[in-house]
Amino acid sequence: MRVTHPRLLAAFRRGVRFADAERTFVVQVGPFRGWLDVEDTAFFVDAYEEATGDLALSDESREPLDPTTLASDVDGVLRCTVKSRFPARFTRAAQADLMNALELDGDSILVRLGSRRVAAPRLRP
C-alpha cells in the first residue's frame, strides 16, 4: 500500500512506534493501531540542523546525531542509528543538509555539530 495524501502520510509517519512488549513496529493513527511490516527502515531523517547537531525524524521527534553511526548504503544513501537502536534512512533533503555540514581536514571528514567538529566514519557500505 502506498499512502499519497499528504496529511494522512504525515499522520502515518508520526504514528510509527516500536512496541517493546510485542517486539514489533506498530502505527497508531487516532484510535486505530496496526502492526507495521518494515522492509527497510521504520524511521527517516527529514532534516539535519547543523547549528545544534540535531536530527528531525519522521515521527516528529528530534535527537542529536551520533556521527559514529553514519554509513552509506550501496546506492549512496546515508543512514544512521536513531533512538539508540533503530536504523534510519536520510531523505534527500536531509542528506543535502548533512553534506553541507561536512568539511575536510587533511584526510579526515568532519561533521559540524553546532560549535563542535567531530570526525565522521568513512561513508562507504
C-alpha positions, 0 to 999 in steps of 0.5 A: 500500500502506498499512502499519497495524501499528504496529511494522512502520510504525515499522520502515518509517519508520526504514528510509527512506534516500536512496541517493546512488549510485542517486539514489533513496529506498530502505527497508531493513527487516532484510535486505530493501531496496526502492526507495521511490516518494515522492509527497510527502515521504520524511521527517516531523517527529514532534516539535519540542523547543523547549528545544534547537531540535531536530527528531525525524524519522521515521527516528529521527534528530534535527537542529536546525531551520533556521527559514529553511526553514519554509513552509506548504503550501496546506492549512496544513501546515508543512514544512521542509528536513531533512538539508540537502536533503530536504523534510519534512512536520510531523505534527500533533503536531509542528506543535502543538509548533512553534506553541507555540514561536512568539511575536510581536514587533511584526510579526515571528514568532519561533521559540524555539530553546532560549535563542535567538529567531530570526525565522521566514519568513512561513508562507504557500505 
